[in-house]
Amino acid sequence: MFQKILIANRGEIALRIQRACRELGIATVAVHSTADAEAMHVRLADESVCIGPPAAKDSYLNIPSILSAAAITGADAIHPGYGFLSENANFAEMVDAHGLTFIGPSADHISMMGDKIAAKTAMAAVGVPLVPGSDGGVPDLDTARTVASRIGYPVLIKAAAGGGGRGMKVAKGPEELEDAFRLARTESRAAFGNDAVYIEKYLDKPRHIELQIMADNHGSVVHFGERDCSLQRRHQKLLEEAGSPAISAEQRDQLGEVATAALRKLGYRNAGTLEFLYQDGQFAFIEMNTRLQVEHPVTEMLCGIDLVREQIRLAAGARLGYEQRDVQFNGHAIEARITAEDPHTFVPTPGRVTAFHAPGGLGVRVDSALYAGYFVPPYYDSLVAKLIVHAPTRTEAINRMRRALDEFAVVGIQTTIPLHRRIVDDAAFQRGDYTIHWLERFVAG
Ligand code: ADP
């Protein structure tokens, strides 16, 4: 087992990883930018190293700085969290080249899944159903026209290097294709330095359902059930549930069998999430995330498992030590992502938190690095807290979420707590009757 882990991240996820390390008796190294010197993840770590100025490219994305921090502190492994360098194959390779362990999959799998065209090709080859679309990349407008008329409009042009919903454009009919194609390429080049795009059928009423898997280095793969992440704004998730109100236990088992068999064939290891769109009773793969996800706590609550502990154990070479039938799904869990944003306009609201009171009680979990007096810096993602509830039934989980949101006080900055409060009171949400398009309309209305 590792003696000391460097956590190459900040905020709530850095704390989350520290907690798992501490329970395993592993020392932790925090890294931080100059803007984060007072951050909670620095205060609670065993050691900390400043890795650069506020801009992420100079600090949390600065590979030489992070590797130097690992070397001078004698860390033997690096956990990347989510975002930042977590899906950077070059980073994973350099961590290995420096004799450290990258807590995650192999660099080859990271780069395969990071190219969404390659990911779809690889998944199709191991029997995973895809959203209908182009067979690989679409190099020019003529090809785009041919593909679009074959699969039928509306279509979605997507960036091969996509992430965070960027580089994605809908064409409702042939007259919109040229603009959508050019815009998707331009946006993708600007965001990712890569303008490769592909085309998918645009689904009009899908749910986003993803499956959590965990694989050891010895060929065993299990899944921990699905999360329903359909509540999105601008393709970004706001509230997640486990399990999905839309699928049955049999569907979960079937999807799990397909996904775990596929990853076994690919020789995948450590944590991963397969994302699907679900419509008219069919699952269709869209992408795979080769890292821990923001919404992993709903799965932890549902299955009673510490996914970060598992990641660390497996990265150290341990065997899973249990089988699919040992994984239990109990009750229902919901996570609300609370961001430092105006709940109506979504304009970021960095600033000083003057008072902070987190909710508690049975089945309530708060993953947050906030504290009274903390200054939320303007440089990073606006996520400031995740409120997770767990209860025997979905109805009880919703009631618990409402109660916990009412107790939650963040004073000094605006947050999206009032928006979540409105969502849980909505009749359609309570019926579980929503698709990926529902929240945009809810927010606008
Ligand atoms: P990113 O990596 O940028 O997050 P994804 O491929 O994961 O991109 O898609 C993000 C979201 O965009 C999905 O959760 C879904 O809401 C929407 N989306 C993606 N593909 C389609 C599609 N073919 N039809 C309709 N919506 C889609």
Boltz pocket constraint, residues with backbone or C-beta under 6 A from the ligand:
constraints:
  - pocket:
      binder: B
      contacts: [[A, 131], [A, 156], [A, 162], [A, 163], [A, 164], [A, 165], [A, 166], [A, 200], [A, 201], [A, 202], [A, 203], [A, 204], [A, 206], [A, 208], [A, 229], [A, 232], [A, 235], [A, 275], [A, 277], [A, 286], [A, 287], [A, 436]]
      max_distance: 6.0
